[in-house]
Amino acid sequence: MTKITSFDLTPFYRNTIGVDRLFDRITQQIDHAAGTNYPPYNIVETGENLYEIQVAVAGFTQGEVSINVKDGELIITGEKTESVPEGHIYRHQGISARKFIRTFSLGDYVEVQSATSKDGILTVKLERIVPESAKPKTIAITYEN
């Protein structure tokens, strides 16, 4: 299987200005996503410029999952801290509770609004808030005689 990082992206750089970091982030995300599928997640568009990321965190309790935003990335980490009570022995452990890191690249102006955990699903609500200065505008042309 060919990795996207083996492709020559030079033609894209010829027609773009200031998006080098974007291409780097895309190739990093594709390579990283190919390496893991735990925990499973959904990305849902809930309205215009409104999104939710839903991550399956069954078995993780308060304080074992954290959410951070850094350099345009949403980073969700989980690590179990509880151990098996003394005298208990797992005969079979089918409920996965392994350490994880899930990283999502956020688009420009996308901000985390809230995060809740209910019934084993962590829901992170996001909103794209475009400032007036970044919205398209029409420039009036003045014609002189």
DSSP file with accessible surface (Angstrom, degrees, kcal/mol):
  #  RESIDUE AA STRUCTURE BP1 BP2  ACC     N-H-->O    O-->H-N    N-H-->O    O-->H-N    TCO  KAPPA ALPHA  PHI   PSI    X-CA   Y-CA   Z-CA
    1    1 A M              0   0  218      0, 0.0     2,-0.4     0, 0.0     0, 0.0   0.000 360.0 360.0 360.0 133.9    0.0    0.0    0.0
    2    2 A T        -     0   0   96      2,-0.0     2,-0.3     1,-0.0     5,-0.0  -0.677 360.0-136.9 -86.3 131.0    1.4    3.4   -0.9
    3    3 A K    >   -     0   0  128     -2,-0.4     3,-1.7     1,-0.1     4,-0.2  -0.617  14.7-127.5 -83.0 148.2    1.5    6.1    1.8
    4    4 A I  G >  S+     0   0   48      1,-0.3     3,-1.8    -2,-0.3    -1,-0.1   0.823 107.1  68.4 -64.7 -27.6    0.4    9.6    0.9
    5    5 A T  G 3  S+     0   0   70      1,-0.3    -1,-0.3    22,-0.2     4,-0.1   0.668  90.8  62.7 -68.2 -11.9    3.7   10.9    2.3
    6    6 A S  G <  S+     0   0   81     -3,-1.7    -1,-0.3     2,-0.1     2,-0.2   0.549  85.4  95.8 -88.2  -7.6    5.5    9.2   -0.6
    7    7 A F  S <  S-     0   0  121     -3,-1.8     2,-0.7    -4,-0.2    -3,-0.0  -0.553  83.2-115.6 -79.7 150.2    3.7   11.4   -3.2
    8    8 A D        -     0   0  116     -2,-0.2     4,-0.1     1,-0.1    -2,-0.1  -0.755  28.9-176.9 -86.8 113.7    5.3   14.5   -4.5
    9    9 A L    >>  +     0   0   31     -2,-0.7     4,-1.4     1,-0.2     3,-1.1   0.363  51.0 110.2 -92.5   7.0    3.2   17.5   -3.3
   10   10 A T  H 3> S+     0   0   71      1,-0.3     4,-1.4     2,-0.2     3,-0.3   0.865  70.8  58.7 -52.8 -42.1    5.3   20.0   -5.2
   11   11 A P  H 3> S+     0   0   51      0, 0.0     4,-0.6     0, 0.0    -1,-0.3   0.872 105.4  50.9 -59.3 -32.5    2.5   20.8   -7.8
   12   12 A F  H X4 S+     0   0  114     -3,-1.1     3,-0.7     1,-0.2    -2,-0.2   0.867 105.3  55.6 -71.3 -35.3    0.2   21.9   -4.9
   13   13 A Y  H >< S+     0   0   76     -4,-1.4     3,-1.0    -3,-0.3    -1,-0.2   0.809  97.3  65.2 -67.2 -27.6    2.8   24.2   -3.4
   14   14 A R  H 3< S+     0   0  179     -4,-1.4    -1,-0.2     1,-0.2    -2,-0.2   0.802 108.6  38.1 -64.0 -30.4    3.1   26.1   -6.7
   15   15 A N  T << S+     0   0  139     -3,-0.7     2,-0.3    -4,-0.6    -1,-0.2   0.241 109.7  69.4-108.0  12.7   -0.5   27.3   -6.5
   16   16 A T    <   -     0   0   47     -3,-1.0     2,-0.4    -4,-0.2     4,-0.0  -0.942  57.7-155.3-132.8 154.5   -0.7   28.0   -2.8
   17   17 A I  S    S-     0   0  169     -2,-0.3    -3,-0.0     1,-0.1    -4,-0.0  -0.995  77.2  -2.6-130.5 124.7    0.7   30.5   -0.4
   18   18 A G  S    S+     0   0   73     -2,-0.4     3,-0.2    -5,-0.1     4,-0.1   0.668  96.3 105.3  76.6  18.0    1.0   29.8    3.3
   19   19 A V     >  +     0   0   42      1,-0.1     4,-1.8     2,-0.1     3,-0.3   0.216  36.9 110.1-114.3  17.2   -0.5   26.4    3.4
   20   20 A D  H  > S+     0   0   90      1,-0.2     4,-2.0     2,-0.2     5,-0.2   0.915  80.9  52.3 -54.3 -43.6    2.6   24.3    3.8
   21   21 A R  H  > S+     0   0  139      1,-0.2     4,-2.6     2,-0.2    -1,-0.2   0.862 103.5  58.2 -63.3 -34.6    1.5   23.5    7.3
   22   22 A L  H  > S+     0   0   86     -3,-0.3     4,-2.4     2,-0.2    -1,-0.2   0.945 107.2  46.1 -61.0 -48.1   -1.9   22.3    6.1
   23   23 A F  H  X S+     0   0   32     -4,-1.8     4,-2.4     1,-0.2     5,-0.2   0.904 112.1  51.8 -63.1 -39.8   -0.3   19.7    3.8
   24   24 A D  H  X S+     0   0   80     -4,-2.0     4,-2.3    -5,-0.2    -1,-0.2   0.922 110.7  48.1 -61.6 -43.7    2.0   18.5    6.6
   25   25 A R  H  X S+     0   0   37     -4,-2.6     4,-2.5     2,-0.2    -2,-0.2   0.906 110.6  51.6 -64.4 -40.5   -1.0   18.1    8.9
   26   26 A I  H  X S+     0   0   73     -4,-2.4     4,-2.3     2,-0.2     5,-0.2   0.951 112.1  44.9 -62.8 -48.0   -3.0   16.2    6.3
   27   27 A T  H  X S+     0   0   17     -4,-2.4     4,-2.2     1,-0.2     5,-0.2   0.902 113.4  50.8 -66.5 -36.5   -0.2   13.7    5.7
   28   28 A Q  H  X S+     0   0  114     -4,-2.3     4,-2.6    -5,-0.2     5,-0.2   0.923 111.0  48.9 -63.8 -44.3    0.5   13.3    9.4
   29   29 A Q  H  X S+     0   0   45     -4,-2.5     4,-2.8     2,-0.2     5,-0.2   0.907 111.0  49.2 -63.5 -42.5   -3.2   12.6   10.1
   30   30 A I  H  X S+     0   0   77     -4,-2.3     4,-1.6    -5,-0.2    -1,-0.2   0.946 114.0  45.3 -64.5 -45.0   -3.5   10.1    7.3
   31   31 A D  H  X S+     0   0   50     -4,-2.2     4,-0.6    -5,-0.2    -2,-0.2   0.916 116.1  46.5 -64.4 -40.9   -0.4    8.2    8.5
   32   32 A H  H >X S+     0   0   82     -4,-2.6     3,-1.2    -5,-0.2     4,-0.6   0.926 110.0  52.8 -68.8 -42.2   -1.5    8.3   12.1
   33   33 A A  H >< S+     0   0   48     -4,-2.8     3,-0.7     1,-0.3    -1,-0.2   0.834 102.7  59.1 -64.8 -30.9   -5.1    7.2   11.4
   34   34 A A  H 3< S+     0   0   78     -4,-1.6    -1,-0.3     1,-0.2    -2,-0.2   0.749 102.5  55.6 -69.9 -19.6   -3.9    4.2    9.5
   35   35 A G  H << S+     0   0   71     -3,-1.2     2,-0.3    -4,-0.6    -1,-0.2   0.620 111.2  29.5 -91.3 -12.8   -2.1    3.0   12.6
   36   36 A T    <<  +     0   0   48     -3,-0.7    -1,-0.1    -4,-0.6     0, 0.0  -0.993  36.5 176.9-148.2 151.7   -4.9    2.8   15.1
   37   37 A N        +     0   0  129     -2,-0.3    -1,-0.1    -3,-0.0     4,-0.1   0.093  44.4 138.5-137.5  19.8   -8.6    2.3   15.4
   38   38 A Y        +     0   0   30      1,-0.2    63,-0.3    63,-0.1     3,-0.0  -0.975  61.8  22.0-120.5 135.8   -9.1    2.5   19.2
   39   39 A P  S    S-     0   0    1      0, 0.0    -1,-0.2     0, 0.0    18,-0.1   0.669  91.1-128.5 -80.5 158.3  -11.2    3.9   20.6
   40   40 A P        -     0   0   78      0, 0.0    16,-2.4     0, 0.0     2,-0.3  -0.291  33.2-178.1 -66.0 155.0  -13.9    4.1   17.9
   41   41 A Y  E     -A   55   0A  89     14,-0.2     2,-0.3    -4,-0.1    14,-0.2  -0.969  21.5-143.4-150.7 162.3  -15.5    7.5   17.2
   42   42 A N  E     -A   54   0A  95     12,-2.5    12,-2.7    -2,-0.3     2,-0.5  -0.958   6.3-153.4-123.4 148.6  -18.1    9.4   15.2
   43   43 A I  E     -A   53   0A 104     -2,-0.3     2,-0.4    10,-0.2    10,-0.2  -0.994  22.6-174.5-120.5 120.9  -17.9   12.8   13.7
   44   44 A V  E     -A   52   0A  53      8,-3.0     8,-2.6    -2,-0.5     2,-0.7  -0.959  24.2-143.2-122.7 132.0  -21.4   14.3   13.3
   45   45 A E  E     +A   51   0A 130     -2,-0.4     6,-0.3     6,-0.2     3,-0.1  -0.845  21.8 178.1 -89.1 118.0  -22.5   17.6   11.7
   46   46 A T  E     -     0   0A  73      4,-1.8     2,-0.3    -2,-0.7     5,-0.2   0.466  59.7 -29.5-102.9  -4.1  -25.3   18.8   13.9
   47   47 A G  E >  S-A   50   0A  27      3,-1.2     3,-1.8     0, 0.0     2,-0.4  -0.961  97.6 -35.0 174.1-176.5  -26.1   22.1   12.1
   48   48 A E  T 3  S-     0   0  169     -2,-0.3     3,-0.1     1,-0.3    80,-0.1  -0.517 131.8  -9.2 -67.4 117.9  -24.5   24.8   10.1
   49   49 A N  T 3  S+     0   0   49     -2,-0.4    79,-2.5     1,-0.2     2,-0.4   0.680 113.0 115.9  66.0  19.6  -21.0   25.2   11.5
   50   50 A L  E <   +AB  47 127A  66     -3,-1.8    -4,-1.8    77,-0.2    -3,-1.2  -0.977  37.7 169.0-121.7 133.9  -21.8   22.9   14.4
   51   51 A Y  E     -AB  45 126A  68     75,-2.5    75,-3.0    -2,-0.4     2,-0.4  -0.943  19.5-155.2-139.8 159.1  -20.1   19.5   14.9
   52   52 A E  E     -AB  44 125A  32     -8,-2.6    -8,-3.0    -2,-0.3     2,-0.5  -0.998   5.3-156.2-134.2 139.8  -19.8   16.7   17.5
   53   53 A I  E     -AB  43 124A   5     71,-2.3    71,-2.8    -2,-0.4     2,-0.5  -0.981  14.9-164.4-109.5 124.3  -17.1   14.2   18.0
   54   54 A Q  E     -AB  42 123A  47    -12,-2.7   -12,-2.5    -2,-0.5     2,-0.4  -0.960   6.3-172.9-114.0 119.6  -18.4   11.2   19.8
   55   55 A V  E     -AB  41 122A   0     67,-2.8    67,-3.1    -2,-0.5     2,-0.7  -0.944  26.3-124.7-117.4 131.4  -15.7    8.8   21.3
   56   56 A A  E     + B   0 121A  33    -16,-2.4    65,-0.2    -2,-0.4    64,-0.1  -0.634  40.8 159.6 -75.0 111.4  -16.5    5.4   22.9
   57   57 A V    >   +     0   0    4     63,-2.8     3,-2.2    -2,-0.7    64,-0.2  -0.066  10.2 161.8-124.6  33.1  -15.0    5.6   26.4
   58   58 A A  T 3   +     0   0   60     62,-0.6     3,-0.1     1,-0.3    -2,-0.0  -0.275  69.0  23.8 -57.2 135.2  -16.9    2.9   28.1
   59   59 A G  T 3  S+     0   0   44      1,-0.3     2,-0.4    38,-0.0    -1,-0.3   0.198  95.3 112.2  93.9 -16.5  -15.1    1.8   31.3
   60   60 A F    <   -     0   0   20     -3,-2.2    -1,-0.3    60,-0.1     2,-0.2  -0.751  51.0-161.0 -90.5 137.1  -13.2    5.1   31.7
   61   61 A T    >   -     0   0   71     -2,-0.4     3,-2.3     1,-0.2     4,-0.4  -0.558  37.4 -55.8-110.2 178.1  -14.3    7.2   34.7
   62   62 A Q  T 3  S+     0   0  197      1,-0.3    -1,-0.2    -2,-0.2     0, 0.0  -0.223 125.2  22.0 -54.8 133.2  -13.9   10.8   35.8
   63   63 A G  T 3  S+     0   0   73      2,-0.4    -1,-0.3    -3,-0.1     3,-0.0   0.310 103.6  86.3  91.1  -8.5  -10.3   11.9   35.7
   64   64 A E  S <  S+     0   0   10     -3,-2.3    15,-2.6     1,-0.1     2,-0.4   0.531  84.7  55.0-100.8  -6.9   -9.2    9.1   33.4
   65   65 A V  E     -D   78   0B  41     -4,-0.4    -2,-0.4    13,-0.2     2,-0.3  -0.982  65.9-175.5-125.8 136.1  -10.0   11.0   30.1
   66   66 A S  E     -D   77   0B  52     11,-2.7    11,-2.5    -2,-0.4     2,-0.4  -0.956  11.9-153.9-132.1 154.2   -8.6   14.4   29.3
   67   67 A I  E     +D   76   0B  51     -2,-0.3     2,-0.3     9,-0.2     9,-0.2  -0.994  17.7 172.1-128.0 130.1   -9.2   16.9   26.4
   68   68 A N  E     -D   75   0B  89      7,-2.5     7,-3.4    -2,-0.4     2,-0.5  -0.973  21.0-150.8-135.6 151.1   -6.7   19.4   25.2
   69   69 A V  E     +D   74   0B  84     -2,-0.3     2,-0.3     5,-0.2     5,-0.2  -0.992  27.6 159.7-121.6 126.0   -6.5   21.8   22.3
   70   70 A K  E >   -D   73   0B 136      3,-2.4     3,-1.4    -2,-0.5    -2,-0.1  -0.962  62.8 -12.5-149.9 130.1   -3.0   22.8   21.0
   71   71 A D  T 3  S-     0   0  120     -2,-0.3     3,-0.1     1,-0.3    -1,-0.0   0.869 129.0 -47.1  49.5  45.2   -1.8   24.2   17.7
   72   72 A G  T 3  S+     0   0   26      1,-0.2    34,-3.2    33,-0.1     2,-0.4   0.672 115.6 112.4  76.4  15.8   -5.0   23.5   15.9
   73   73 A E  E <   -DE  70 105B  42     -3,-1.4    -3,-2.4    32,-0.2     2,-0.6  -0.972  58.4-144.9-125.0 139.3   -5.4   20.0   17.2
   74   74 A L  E     -DE  69 104B   0     30,-3.3    30,-2.7    -2,-0.4     2,-0.5  -0.899  22.5-166.0 -96.7 122.1   -8.0   18.5   19.5
   75   75 A I  E     -DE  68 103B  38     -7,-3.4    -7,-2.5    -2,-0.6     2,-0.5  -0.957   8.0-173.6-118.7 117.8   -6.2   15.8   21.6
   76   76 A I  E     -DE  67 102B   0     26,-3.1    26,-3.2    -2,-0.5     2,-0.3  -0.954  10.1-179.2-111.5 124.0   -8.3   13.3   23.6
   77   77 A T  E     -DE  66 101B  37    -11,-2.5   -11,-2.7    -2,-0.5     2,-0.4  -0.926   7.6-172.6-124.1 150.4   -6.4   10.9   25.9
   78   78 A G  E     +DE  65 100B   2     22,-2.2    22,-2.4    -2,-0.3     2,-0.3  -0.999   8.1 169.4-142.8 138.6   -7.5    8.2   28.2
   79   79 A E        -     0   0  106    -15,-2.6     2,-0.2    -2,-0.4    19,-0.1  -0.920  30.6-127.6-151.4 123.3   -5.6    6.1   30.8
   80   80 A K        +     0   0   49     17,-0.5    19,-0.1    -2,-0.3   -20,-0.1  -0.465  24.1 177.4 -69.6 137.1   -7.2    3.7   33.3
   81   81 A T        +     0   0  113     -2,-0.2    -1,-0.1     2,-0.1     2,-0.1   0.610  50.9  91.1-113.4 -19.9   -6.0    4.3   36.9
   82   82 A E        -     0   0  120      1,-0.0     2,-0.2     3,-0.0    -2,-0.0  -0.436  58.9-157.4 -79.1 150.5   -8.0    1.8   38.8
   83   83 A S        -     0   0  102     -2,-0.1     3,-0.1     1,-0.0    -2,-0.1  -0.726  33.7 -77.3-117.8 173.9   -6.6   -1.7   39.5
   84   84 A V        -     0   0   56     -2,-0.2     3,-0.1     1,-0.1     4,-0.0  -0.518  56.3-108.3 -72.1 130.4   -8.2   -5.0   40.3
   85   85 A P    >   -     0   0   78      0, 0.0     3,-2.2     0, 0.0    -1,-0.1  -0.253  46.9 -84.5 -57.7 149.1   -9.3   -5.1   43.9
   86   86 A E  T 3  S+     0   0  196      1,-0.3     3,-0.1    -3,-0.1    -3,-0.0  -0.267 117.7  24.6 -57.0 136.0   -7.2   -7.4   46.1
   87   87 A G  T 3  S+     0   0   78      1,-0.3     2,-0.4    -3,-0.1    -1,-0.3   0.297  98.1 111.2  91.1 -11.6   -8.3  -11.0   45.9
   88   88 A H    <   -     0   0  122     -3,-2.2     2,-0.4    -4,-0.0    -1,-0.3  -0.791  44.5-172.8 -96.7 142.1   -9.9  -10.5   42.4
   89   89 A I        -     0   0  120     -2,-0.4     2,-0.5    -3,-0.1     3,-0.1  -0.998  24.6-125.6-134.5 128.9   -8.5  -12.2   39.4
   90   90 A Y        +     0   0  127     -2,-0.4     3,-0.2     1,-0.2    -6,-0.0  -0.615  23.6 179.4 -70.7 124.6   -9.6  -11.7   35.8
   91   91 A R  S    S+     0   0  217     -2,-0.5     2,-0.3     1,-0.4    -1,-0.2   0.685  82.0   3.9 -91.8 -27.9  -10.4  -15.0   34.2
   92   92 A H        -     0   0  156     -3,-0.1     2,-0.5     0, 0.0    -1,-0.4  -0.915  64.0-166.7-154.3 132.3  -11.3  -13.2   31.0
   93   93 A Q        +     0   0  109     -2,-0.3    -3,-0.0    -3,-0.2     0, 0.0  -0.833  25.0 152.0-124.5  92.4  -11.0   -9.5   30.3
   94   94 A G        +     0   0   57     -2,-0.5     2,-0.8     2,-0.1    -1,-0.1   0.576  49.2  90.1 -96.1 -12.1  -12.9   -8.6   27.1
   95   95 A I  S    S-     0   0  127      2,-0.0     2,-0.2   -36,-0.0    -1,-0.0  -0.781  76.9-138.2 -88.9 111.4  -13.7   -5.0   28.0
   96   96 A S        +     0   0   48     -2,-0.8    -2,-0.1     1,-0.1    -1,-0.0  -0.479  35.6 161.7 -73.2 134.1  -10.8   -3.0   26.6
   97   97 A A        +     0   0   25     -2,-0.2   -17,-0.5   -38,-0.0     2,-0.1  -0.193  24.5 147.6-141.5  41.8   -9.5   -0.2   28.8
   98   98 A R        -     0   0  133      1,-0.1   -20,-0.0   -19,-0.1    -2,-0.0  -0.435  56.8 -88.2 -81.3 159.6   -6.1    0.4   27.3
   99   99 A K        -     0   0  131     -2,-0.1     2,-0.3   -20,-0.1   -20,-0.2  -0.304  53.9-179.0 -62.4 142.6   -4.4    3.8   27.1
  100  100 A F  E     -E   78   0B   9    -22,-2.4   -22,-2.2    -3,-0.1     2,-0.4  -0.984  26.6-162.4-145.4 158.3   -5.3    5.8   24.1
  101  101 A I  E     -E   77   0B  89     -2,-0.3     2,-0.5   -63,-0.3   -24,-0.2  -0.970  12.1-173.3-137.6 122.0   -4.6    9.1   22.3
  102  102 A R  E     -E   76   0B  15    -26,-3.2   -26,-3.1    -2,-0.4     2,-0.4  -0.981   6.4-166.9-116.5 126.4   -7.0   10.4   19.6
  103  103 A T  E     -E   75   0B  25     -2,-0.5     2,-0.4   -28,-0.2   -28,-0.2  -0.947   5.6-174.2-119.2 132.7   -6.0   13.5   17.7
  104  104 A F  E     -E   74   0B  14    -30,-2.7   -30,-3.3    -2,-0.4     2,-0.4  -0.993  22.5-131.9-124.7 130.2   -8.3   15.5   15.5
  105  105 A S  E     -E   73   0B  44     -2,-0.4     2,-0.4   -32,-0.2   -32,-0.2  -0.694  23.8-144.4 -80.0 130.0   -7.1   18.4   13.3
  106  106 A L        -     0   0   14    -34,-3.2     3,-0.1    -2,-0.4    -1,-0.0  -0.787  11.3-126.7 -97.1 138.5   -9.4   21.4   13.7
  107  107 A G    >   -     0   0   46     -2,-0.4     3,-1.9     1,-0.2    -1,-0.1  -0.194  48.3 -65.6 -72.3 169.6  -10.2   23.7   10.8
  108  108 A D  T 3  S+     0   0  116      1,-0.3    -1,-0.2    20,-0.1     3,-0.1  -0.328 121.8   8.6 -57.1 136.9   -9.7   27.4   11.0
  109  109 A Y  T 3  S+     0   0   99      1,-0.2    20,-2.8    -3,-0.1     2,-0.5   0.549  90.0 139.6  68.9  11.5  -12.0   29.1   13.5
  110  110 A V  E <   -C  128   0A  27     -3,-1.9     2,-0.4    18,-0.3    18,-0.3  -0.768  29.9-175.3 -87.6 126.7  -13.2   25.8   14.9
  111  111 A E  E     -C  127   0A 102     16,-3.0    16,-2.4    -2,-0.5     2,-0.4  -0.941  29.2-116.3-124.7 145.2  -13.6   26.1   18.7
  112  112 A V  E     +C  126   0A  51     -2,-0.4    14,-0.3    14,-0.2     3,-0.1  -0.659  29.5 179.9 -77.7 126.8  -14.5   23.5   21.4
  113  113 A Q  E     -     0   0A  91     12,-3.2     2,-0.3    -2,-0.4    13,-0.2   0.804  58.2 -27.1 -96.7 -39.0  -17.7   24.6   23.0
  114  114 A S  E     -C  125   0A  50     11,-1.3    11,-2.6     2,-0.0    -1,-0.4  -0.983  46.6-143.5-166.8 168.2  -18.2   21.8   25.6
  115  115 A A  E     +C  124   0A  48     -2,-0.3     2,-0.3     9,-0.2     9,-0.2  -0.983  19.4 173.9-145.5 133.0  -17.5   18.2   26.4
  116  116 A T  E     -C  123   0A  75      7,-2.4     7,-3.6    -2,-0.3     2,-0.5  -0.976  18.5-149.2-136.7 152.8  -19.8   15.7   28.2
  117  117 A S  E     +C  122   0A  78     -2,-0.3     2,-0.3     5,-0.2     5,-0.2  -0.990  26.9 157.5-124.6 125.3  -19.6   12.0   29.0
  118  118 A K  E >   -C  121   0A 149      3,-2.3     3,-1.8    -2,-0.5    -2,-0.1  -0.978  64.5  -6.1-149.3 132.9  -22.8    9.9   29.2
  119  119 A D  T 3  S-     0   0  148     -2,-0.3   -61,-0.1     1,-0.3     3,-0.1   0.832 129.0 -51.5  54.3  38.8  -23.5    6.2   28.8
  120  120 A G  T 3  S+     0   0   23      1,-0.2   -63,-2.8   -63,-0.2   -62,-0.6   0.555 115.6 110.4  80.7   6.6  -19.9    5.4   27.8
  121  121 A I  E <   -BC  56 118A  63     -3,-1.8    -3,-2.3   -65,-0.2     2,-0.6  -0.969  54.7-153.4-119.7 122.0  -19.8    8.1   25.0
  122  122 A L  E     -BC  55 117A  12    -67,-3.1   -67,-2.8    -2,-0.5     2,-0.5  -0.826  15.5-162.8 -88.7 124.0  -17.7   11.2   25.3
  123  123 A T  E     -BC  54 116A  21     -7,-3.6    -7,-2.4    -2,-0.6     2,-0.6  -0.956   7.4-169.5-114.0 120.8  -19.2   14.0   23.2
  124  124 A V  E     -BC  53 115A   0    -71,-2.8   -71,-2.3    -2,-0.5     2,-0.4  -0.947  13.1-149.9-109.3 119.1  -17.2   17.0   22.3
  125  125 A K  E     -BC  52 114A  90    -11,-2.6   -12,-3.2    -2,-0.6   -11,-1.3  -0.786  16.7-173.9 -94.4 133.1  -19.2   19.9   20.8
  126  126 A L  E     -BC  51 112A  12    -75,-3.0   -75,-2.5    -2,-0.4     2,-0.4  -0.899   8.8-167.1-125.1 151.3  -17.4   22.1   18.3
  127  127 A E  E     -BC  50 111A  67    -16,-2.4   -16,-3.0    -2,-0.3     2,-0.8  -0.999  18.6-138.5-140.5 136.8  -18.4   25.3   16.5
  128  128 A R  E     - C   0 110A  93    -79,-2.5     2,-0.7    -2,-0.4   -18,-0.3  -0.854  23.8-175.4 -93.5 113.3  -16.9   27.1   13.5
  129  129 A I        -     0   0   71    -20,-2.8    -2,-0.0    -2,-0.8   -80,-0.0  -0.901   6.3-163.6-114.9 100.8  -17.0   30.8   14.3
  130  130 A V        -     0   0   30     -2,-0.7     5,-0.1     2,-0.0    -2,-0.0  -0.741  18.3-130.3 -87.4 122.1  -15.8   32.8   11.4
  131  131 A P    >>  -     0   0   51      0, 0.0     3,-1.7     0, 0.0     4,-0.7  -0.334  21.5-112.8 -69.0 154.6  -14.9   36.4   12.4
  132  132 A E  G >4 S+     0   0  148      1,-0.3     3,-1.0     2,-0.2    -2,-0.0   0.864 116.2  60.9 -54.6 -37.2  -16.3   39.2   10.3
  133  133 A S  G 34 S+     0   0  111      1,-0.3    -1,-0.3     4,-0.0     4,-0.1   0.726 106.7  46.2 -66.7 -19.1  -12.8   40.1    9.1
  134  134 A A  G <4 S+     0   0   38     -3,-1.7    -1,-0.3     2,-0.1    -2,-0.2   0.531  90.3 101.2-100.1  -7.1  -12.4   36.6    7.5
  135  135 A K  S << S-     0   0   88     -3,-1.0    -3,-0.0    -4,-0.7     0, 0.0  -0.454  86.4 -92.3 -77.5 151.1  -15.8   36.5    5.8
  136  136 A P        -     0   0  132      0, 0.0     2,-0.3     0, 0.0    -1,-0.1  -0.290  48.9-173.6 -60.1 143.5  -16.0   37.1    2.1
  137  137 A K        -     0   0  163     -3,-0.1     2,-0.5    -4,-0.1    -4,-0.0  -0.984  23.3-124.9-140.4 153.1  -16.7   40.7    1.2
  138  138 A T        -     0   0  141     -2,-0.3     2,-0.6     0, 0.0     0, 0.0  -0.837  21.8-143.0 -97.2 133.2  -17.4   42.6   -2.0
  139  139 A I        -     0   0  123     -2,-0.5     2,-0.2     1,-0.0    -2,-0.0  -0.850  16.7-130.0 -99.5 123.7  -15.1   45.6   -2.8
  140  140 A A        -     0   0   88     -2,-0.6     2,-0.5     1,-0.0    -1,-0.0  -0.492  16.8-139.0 -71.3 140.8  -16.9   48.5   -4.4
  141  141 A I        -     0   0  117     -2,-0.2     2,-0.6     2,-0.0    -1,-0.0  -0.899   8.3-149.7-104.0 128.3  -15.2   49.9   -7.5
  142  142 A T        -     0   0  117     -2,-0.5     2,-0.5     2,-0.0    -2,-0.0  -0.862   9.5-154.8 -98.5 123.8  -15.0   53.6   -7.9
  143  143 A Y        -     0   0  188     -2,-0.6     2,-0.4     0, 0.0    -2,-0.0  -0.863   8.0-156.1-101.0 127.4  -15.1   54.7  -11.6
  144  144 A E              0   0  176     -2,-0.5    -2,-0.0     1,-0.0     0, 0.0  -0.825 360.0 360.0-104.6 144.3  -13.5   58.1  -12.3
  145  145 A N              0   0  213     -2,-0.4    -1,-0.0     0, 0.0     0, 0.0  -0.489 360.0 360.0 -87.9 360.0  -14.4   60.3  -15.3
